Amino acid sequence: MPRSDTTHARPPWLFKEYSPVGVDLGSPAAVAVYDRNQGTDPDADDALLDRLGVAQDTLLIDLACGTGSLVVQAARRGAHAHGVDISEQMLAFAQARAERADVTAYWHRAGFLDYAHAARPADVVTTRSALHQLPDFWKQQALLNAAATLRPGGTFYLRDAIVSFPPAEAAEQVQRWIDTAGRPAGEGFTKADFEMHVREEFSTYAWIVEGMLDRAGLDTVSRTLPSATHAEFLCRRR
């Protein structure tokens, strides 16, 4: 499958996106565990692609594509499907998934901040469970870059650990999230994984993300808050 690498293009002051905080995904075994823990579900991927109107010849870019399930499902329906990730191991796993499905997808080793889209403007750009890897200053830059890859009227979809509880309730709400979301080792992400996420990663408030989307030229069509710790935004590029 086609692959590209833009790691040479980063200026020295850019955030160290290629040395991410959080779960270590530097080996094939770690990536396989991550894929298991995240609960990859082709039916859920297809339901999302239906919502986003992804069909034959749609150009879709999945930023921080991880193990590539959404990209592969998009390719199955004839989309021009591009997966972008900083991790060589993630991309290798994703490419193997595409090969098993006998579909053509395009894989790019790049980050939110330095991905340079060389094809025609995208119809749909997605990112799930990854933007929290960046501090807020860099989230804004990432959203600007994502919007620049879209055609006018194109769709941007974001789902992540984005909180909507009142700031004064942070301690109570975070502890409840960790206690209820953590799973036993081998059955999903553990309490220790969620503790690490809160301590070392950069989840932020929904109202901050709303402002960032607007400043990136993305109009929010719908906002869904499935819980106090997660949010989903469906946007259109102005």
KEKE-3310 file (N, C-alpha, C; in steps of 0.2 Angstrom, whole numbers, plus 5000, padded with zeros to 4 digits):
npx = (5004:5002:5014:5019:5031:5033:5042:5053:5050:5048:5050:5062:5056:5044:5031:5035:5028:5031:5036:5026:5016:5009:5002:5014:5018:5027:5030:5026:5018:5013:5005:4996:4989:4984:4975:4966:4961:4955:4944:4940:4928:4921:4907:4903:4912:4907:4894:4897:4904:4893:4885:4893:4893:4901:4906:4908:4922:4923:4934:4943:4952:4959:4965:4978:4976:4978:4976:4970:4956:4945:4949:4951:4938:4932:4939:4934:4921:4924:4930:4943:4954:4964:4976:4983:4997:5009:5016:5026:5024:5010:5005:5010:5003:4990:4992:4993:4981:4973:4978:4974:4961:4960:4960:4964:4973:4979:4994:5002:5016:5015:5011:4997:5002:5011:5006:5006:4995:4994:4985:4969:4958:4951:4935:4930:4937:4943:4945:4949:4950:4963:4967:4969:4982:4989:4994:4984:4987:4993:4983:4975:4983:4983:4970:4968:4977:4970:4958:4963:4965:4953:4940:4929:4914:4916:4917:4921:4925:4926:4930:4933:4942:4935:4930:4915:4910:4907:4921:4924:4920:4930:4939:4930:4923:4933:4938:4927:4926:4938:4936:4925:4928:4939:4946:4949:4966:4970:4958:4954:4957:4965:4963:4975:4979:4970:4972:4985:4982:4975:4984:4995:4992:4982:4968:4954:4942:4925:4920:4931:4936:4926:4928:4940:4937:4929:4938:4946:4940:4929:4912:4902:4890:4884:4884:4888:4887:4891:4895:4901:4914:4917:4916:4909:4910:4903:4907:4907:4917:4920)
npy = (4994:5012:5023:5037:5049:5063:5067:5075:5088:5096:5111:5117:5122:5116:5108:5093:5081:5069:5062:5056:5058:5047:5031:5018:5014:5008:4995:4980:4972:4980:4988:4979:4976:4988:4989:4979:4984:4996:4992:4989:4990:4986:4987:4998:5008:5008:5013:5026:5031:5030:5041:5051:5052:5045:5038:5029:5036:5047:5057:5054:5058:5052:5058:5054:5040:5028:5011:5009:5005:5013:5019:5008:5002:5013:5012:5000:5003:5010:5023:5036:5033:5039:5037:5044:5045:5046:5035:5022:5009:5008:5012:5001:4990:4995:4995:4981:4977:4982:4975:4962:4964:4966:4979:4995:5008:5023:5027:5038:5044:5055:5070:5078:5091:5093:5086:5086:5088:5081:5078:5081:5093:5087:5078:5073:5074:5066:5063:5054:5051:5056:5070:5074:5072:5084:5099:5114:5126:5120:5111:5120:5124:5112:5110:5121:5116:5104:5109:5116:5106:5102:5104:5118:5118:5105:5090:5090:5079:5076:5066:5064:5063:5074:5086:5091:5094:5105:5116:5117:5105:5096:5087:5077:5072:5067:5057:5049:5045:5038:5027:5021:5018:5011:4995:4977:4971:4966:4966:4978:4996:5001:5006:5012:5016:5026:5035:5039:5046:5057:5063:5066:5068:5079:5082:5093:5107:5106:5119:5126:5119:5122:5135:5134:5127:5136:5146:5140:5140:5132:5127:5122:5109:5100:5095:5083:5076:5062:5058:5066:5067:5065:5070:5074:5082:5088:5096:5109:5115:5132)
npz = (5000:4997:5005:5014:5021:5031:5041:5040:5039:5050:5059:5072:5083:5084:5093:5102:5094:5090:5100:5110:5124:5137:5133:5129:5113:5105:5100:5091:5099:5109:5101:5096:5108:5111:5101:5104:5117:5114:5108:5094:5081:5067:5063:5070:5065:5052:5054:5058:5046:5038:5044:5041:5027:5019:5004:4988:4980:4989:4997:5011:5026:5039:5054:5065:5064:5071:5073:5061:5058:5054:5042:5034:5033:5026:5014:5010:5005:4993:4995:4994:5004:5017:5029:5043:5054:5068:5072:5067:5070:5072:5059:5052:5057:5053:5039:5037:5041:5031:5020:5023:5021:5008:5001:4995:5003:5009:5017:5029:5037:5049:5058:5068:5067:5056:5045:5028:5015:5000:4989:4981:4989:5004:5007:5019:5035:5049:5066:5081:5098:5100:5099:5111:5114:5112:5119:5123:5115:5104:5100:5094:5083:5076:5073:5064:5054:5050:5045:5034:5025:5020:5008:5005:5014:5017:5028:5045:5058:5075:5089:5106:5122:5130:5141:5150:5162:5176:5181:5195:5199:5196:5203:5209:5198:5189:5197:5198:5184:5182:5191:5186:5172:5171:5168:5172:5170:5154:5149:5144:5144:5159:5176:5180:5167:5164:5175:5171:5159:5164:5172:5163:5150:5139:5139:5138:5140:5134:5130:5127:5116:5107:5104:5098:5087:5080:5077:5069:5057:5056:5057:5069:5067:5075:5092:5103:5119:5126:5138:5154:5152:5139:5122:5106:5090:5076:5061:5048:5035:5033)
capx = (5000:5006:5016:5023:5034:5034:5045:5059:5048:5047:5055:5065:5052:5037:5029:5037:5023:5033:5038:5020:5015:5004:5003:5019:5015:5033:5032:5020:5014:5010:5000:4990:4986:4980:4969:4961:4959:4950:4937:4939:4922:4919:4900:4903:4915:4902:4889:4900:4905:4886:4883:4897:4891:4907:4904:4912:4926:4924:4941:4943:4958:4959:4971:4980:4972:4979:4977:4967:4950:4940:4952:4950:4931:4931:4941:4930:4916:4927:4933:4950:4955:4970:4977:4989:4999:5016:5019:5027:5021:5003:5004:5012:4997:4985:4993:4992:4973:4971:4980:4970:4954:4961:4958:4969:4972:4985:4996:5006:5019:5015:5007:4992:5005:5015:5004:5005:4991:4996:4980:4964:4955:4947:4928:4929:4942:4941:4950:4946:4954:4970:4969:4971:4989:4992:4992:4978:4990:4995:4977:4972:4986:4981:4963:4969:4980:4965:4953:4966:4965:4946:4936:4924:4908:4918:4915:4926:4922:4930:4928:4939:4941:4934:4926:4910:4908:4910:4928:4924:4918:4935:4941:4925:4921:4939:4939:4922:4928:4943:4934:4920:4930:4945:4945:4955:4971:4969:4951:4953:4961:4965:4962:4981:4979:4966:4976:4990:4979:4973:4990:5001:4990:4980:4961:4952:4935:4921:4919:4938:4936:4921:4931:4946:4934:4927:4944:4949:4935:4925:4906:4899:4884:4881:4889:4885:4891:4889:4896:4904:4921:4919:4912:4909:4909:4902:4908:4908:4922:4917)
capy = (5000:5018:5026:5043:5051:5070:5069:5080:5095:5100:5116:5115:5125:5113:5103:5086:5077:5062:5059:5057:5056:5042:5023:5017:5010:5007:4988:4977:4969:4985:4991:4974:4977:4994:4988:4975:4988:5001:4989:4990:4988:4988:4990:5005:5012:5009:5018:5033:5033:5032:5047:5056:5052:5042:5033:5029:5041:5051:5058:5054:5058:5050:5060:5049:5034:5022:5004:5010:5002:5017:5020:5002:5002:5018:5009:4995:5006:5013:5029:5037:5033:5041:5036:5048:5043:5047:5029:5017:5002:5009:5011:4994:4987:4997:4992:4974:4976:4984:4970:4957:4966:4967:4986:5000:5014:5027:5028:5044:5045:5062:5072:5084:5098:5093:5083:5091:5085:5083:5076:5086:5094:5081:5079:5072:5073:5063:5061:5051:5049:5058:5077:5076:5072:5090:5105:5118:5130:5116:5109:5125:5124:5106:5111:5125:5112:5100:5113:5118:5100:5101:5108:5122:5114:5098:5088:5088:5075:5075:5063:5063:5064:5082:5086:5096:5095:5112:5115:5116:5098:5092:5081:5072:5070:5064:5051:5044:5043:5033:5022:5017:5017:5006:4988:4973:4970:4961:4967:4985:5001:5000:5012:5016:5020:5033:5040:5042:5050:5063:5066:5067:5070:5086:5083:5100:5108:5107:5126:5128:5116:5125:5141:5133:5125:5142:5150:5136:5141:5126:5128:5116:5107:5096:5093:5078:5074:5056:5058:5072:5066:5064:5075:5073:5087:5087:5102:5110:5120:5138)
capz = (5000:4997:5011:5014:5027:5031:5047:5038:5037:5056:5062:5078:5088:5084:5098:5100:5093:5088:5107:5113:5131:5137:5132:5125:5107:5101:5098:5088:5104:5112:5096:5096:5115:5111:5096:5108:5122:5111:5106:5087:5079:5060:5062:5073:5060:5046:5056:5058:5039:5035:5046:5038:5020:5015:4999:4983:4978:4994:5000:5018:5029:5047:5057:5071:5062:5075:5069:5054:5056:5050:5035:5030:5031:5021:5008:5008:5001:4987:4996:4993:5011:5019:5037:5045:5061:5069:5074:5062:5072:5071:5052:5050:5059:5049:5033:5037:5041:5024:5015:5024:5018:5001:4999:4994:5007:5009:5024:5029:5044:5050:5064:5067:5065:5050:5039:5022:5011:4993:4985:4981:4996:5007:5008:5026:5039:5055:5071:5086:5104:5099:5099:5118:5115:5111:5124:5119:5110:5098:5097:5089:5077:5073:5070:5058:5048:5048:5041:5028:5020:5018:5004:5008:5015:5019:5035:5050:5064:5081:5096:5111:5130:5131:5147:5150:5169:5179:5183:5202:5201:5192:5207:5210:5191:5187:5201:5195:5178:5183:5195:5182:5166:5172:5167:5174:5165:5149:5147:5142:5148:5166:5180:5179:5161:5165:5179:5167:5155:5167:5174:5158:5143:5138:5138:5139:5141:5128:5128:5124:5109:5103:5102:5093:5080:5076:5075:5063:5051:5056:5060:5072:5065:5080:5097:5107:5125:5128:5145:5156:5150:5131:5117:5099:5086:5068:5059:5041:5034:5030)
cpx = (5004:5008:5020:5026:5035:5038:5051:5057:5047:5052:5056:5060:5045:5037:5032:5032:5025:5036:5032:5020:5010:5007:5009:5017:5021:5035:5025:5015:5010:5004:4994:4986:4981:4974:4964:4958:4954:4944:4936:4933:4920:4912:4900:4906:4910:4897:4891:4901:4898:4884:4887:4897:4897:4905:4909:4915:4926:4932:4941:4950:4956:4965:4972:4975:4973:4980:4972:4960:4945:4942:4950:4942:4929:4933:4937:4924:4918:4929:4940:4952:4962:4971:4984:4991:5006:5019:5020:5024:5013:5001:5006:5006:4991:4986:4991:4984:4971:4972:4976:4963:4954:4959:4964:4968:4979:4988:5002:5009:5019:5010:5001:4996:5009:5012:5003:5001:4992:4991:4975:4961:4951:4939:4927:4936:4940:4947:4947:4951:4961:4972:4971:4979:4993:4990:4987:4981:4991:4988:4974:4976:4985:4975:4964:4972:4975:4960:4956:4966:4958:4944:4931:4918:4910:4917:4921:4923:4928:4927:4934:4937:4941:4929:4921:4907:4911:4917:4928:4923:4924:4937:4936:4924:4927:4939:4933:4923:4933:4940:4929:4923:4936:4943:4951:4960:4970:4962:4949:4958:4960:4964:4969:4982:4976:4969:4981:4988:4978:4979:4995:4998:4986:4972:4959:4944:4931:4921:4926:4938:4932:4924:4937:4943:4932:4933:4948:4945:4930:4918:4903:4892:4880:4886:4885:4890:4888:4890:4900:4911:4923:4914:4913:4906:4908:4902:4908:4913:4918:4920)
cpy = (5006:5020:5032:5045:5059:5072:5074:5087:5099:5105:5114:5117:5121:5108:5096:5081:5069:5058:5059:5055:5050:5035:5023:5012:5009:5000:4985:4974:4974:4988:4986:4974:4983:4993:4984:4980:4993:4998:4990:4986:4990:4990:4997:5010:5013:5013:5025:5035:5034:5039:5053:5057:5050:5037:5032:5035:5047:5051:5059:5054:5057:5052:5056:5043:5028:5016:5004:5007:5006:5018:5014:5001:5007:5015:5004:4997:5010:5021:5030:5038:5034:5040:5040:5046:5044:5040:5024:5011:5003:5008:5004:4990:4988:4995:4985:4973:4977:4978:4964:4958:4967:4974:4990:5006:5017:5029:5034:5044:5052:5064:5077:5090:5099:5089:5088:5087:5087:5081:5082:5087:5088:5083:5078:5071:5071:5063:5059:5049:5050:5065:5078:5075:5078:5095:5110:5122:5126:5112:5114:5125:5117:5107:5116:5120:5107:5103:5115:5112:5099:5106:5112:5118:5106:5097:5087:5085:5074:5072:5062:5063:5071:5083:5092:5097:5102:5111:5114:5109:5093:5086:5075:5068:5065:5057:5046:5041:5037:5026:5018:5015:5011:4999:4984:4972:4965:4961:4974:4989:5001:5006:5016:5019:5026:5038:5043:5047:5057:5067:5069:5069:5077:5086:5090:5101:5109:5114:5129:5125:5120:5131:5140:5131:5131:5146:5146:5137:5135:5127:5122:5115:5104:5095:5088:5076:5068:5055:5065:5072:5065:5068:5073:5079:5086:5094:5103:5116:5126:5139)
cpz = (5000:5004:5010:5021:5027:5037:5046:5039:5044:5058:5069:5084:5089:5090:5097:5100:5092:5095:5111:5120:5131:5136:5127:5119:5102:5099:5095:5093:5107:5108:5096:5103:5114:5106:5100:5113:5120:5109:5098:5085:5072:5059:5065:5068:5054:5048:5056:5051:5036:5037:5042:5030:5016:5011:4994:4981:4983:4996:5007:5021:5037:5050:5064:5070:5067:5071:5063:5052:5052:5043:5031:5028:5026:5014:5005:5003:4995:4989:4995:5001:5013:5027:5038:5053:5062:5071:5068:5064:5071:5063:5049:5051:5055:5042:5032:5037:5034:5019:5017:5021:5011:4998:4999:4999:5007:5016:5024:5036:5045:5056:5063:5064:5059:5044:5033:5016:5004:4988:4984:4988:4998:5007:5015:5029:5046:5060:5078:5092:5103:5100:5106:5119:5114:5117:5119:5114:5104:5096:5092:5082:5073:5070:5063:5052:5046:5043:5034:5023:5017:5013:5007:5008:5017:5026:5039:5056:5069:5087:5100:5118:5131:5136:5147:5157:5171:5182:5191:5204:5198:5197:5207:5203:5188:5190:5199:5189:5178:5186:5190:5175:5166:5172:5170:5168:5160:5146:5145:5145:5155:5170:5180:5173:5161:5169:5175:5162:5158:5169:5169:5152:5144:5137:5141:5139:5134:5125:5125:5117:5105:5100:5097:5087:5076:5073:5069:5057:5051:5060:5063:5070:5071:5086:5102:5113:5128:5136:5147:5154:5143:5127:5110:5095:5079:5065:5051:5041:5031:5023)
residu = (MET:PRO:ARG:SER:ASP:THR:THR:HIS:ALA:ARG:PRO:PRO:TRP:LEU:PHE:LYS:GLU:TYR:SER:PRO:VAL:GLY:VAL:ASP:LEU:GLY:SER:PRO:ALA:ALA:VAL:ALA:VAL:TYR:ASP:ARG:ASN:GLN:GLY:THR:ASP:PRO:ASP:ALA:ASP:ASP:ALA:LEU:LEU:ASP:ARG:LEU:GLY:VAL:ALA:GLN:ASP:THR:LEU:LEU:ILE:ASP:LEU:ALA:CYS:GLY:THR:GLY:SER:LEU:VAL:VAL:GLN:ALA:ALA:ARG:ARG:GLY:ALA:HIS:ALA:HIS:GLY:VAL:ASP:ILE:SER:GLU:GLN:MET:LEU:ALA:PHE:ALA:GLN:ALA:ARG:ALA:GLU:ARG:ALA:ASP:VAL:THR:ALA:TYR:TRP:HIS:ARG:ALA:GLY:PHE:LEU:ASP:TYR:ALA:HIS:ALA:ALA:ARG:PRO:ALA:ASP:VAL:VAL:THR:THR:ARG:SER:ALA:LEU:HIS:GLN:LEU:PRO:ASP:PHE:TRP:LYS:GLN:GLN:ALA:LEU:LEU:ASN:ALA:ALA:ALA:THR:LEU:ARG:PRO:GLY:GLY:THR:PHE:TYR:LEU:ARG:ASP:ALA:ILE:VAL:SER:PHE:PRO:PRO:ALA:GLU:ALA:ALA:GLU:GLN:VAL:GLN:ARG:TRP:ILE:ASP:THR:ALA:GLY:ARG:PRO:ALA:GLY:GLU:GLY:PHE:THR:LYS:ALA:ASP:PHE:GLU:MET:HIS:VAL:ARG:GLU:GLU:PHE:SER:THR:TYR:ALA:TRP:ILE:VAL:GLU:GLY:MET:LEU:ASP:ARG:ALA:GLY:LEU:ASP:THR:VAL:SER:ARG:THR:LEU:PRO:SER:ALA:THR:HIS:ALA:GLU:PHE:LEU:CYS:ARG:ARG:ARG)
# end
